[in-house]
């Protein structure tokens, strides 16, 4: 869509929201699977969880992504 010159802001926001949510769920499950060692610096799981958590905060929080989808995707009035 981008290369064709179409406006793809809503689609990009949807993908960012879903990818961040899925990455966090998978990383959180990995920490749960490792138990107490999921927080240990010796294992990469801890770093994956931190990085997945950051995806939900930057560069756009999940709440702002939902607001963007509501306004531009669904045509609802601004709530912020």
Buried (B, 14 or more C-beta within 10 A) or exposed (E): EEEEEEEBBBBBBBEBBEEBBEBBEEBBEBBEEBEEEBEEEEBEBBEBBEEBBEBBEEEBEBEEBBBBBBBEBEEEEEEE
